[in-house]
Amino acid sequence: MIKRLIKLKILKLILIGGLSTAYVFKKYCDQKNKEKVKKDNKALLLTR
């Protein structure tokens, strides 16, 4: 019984850690894409 509870707590921590890592990675990628779009828009404005 106690071993099962410990395993469930470890599984819960792994799940929460994985979800938070995925969220941070997605946020980082979205930020990079926004910066890339801004650079592309500035380049287009200068060529006109």
Helices and strands as residue ranges (DSSP letters): H 2-47
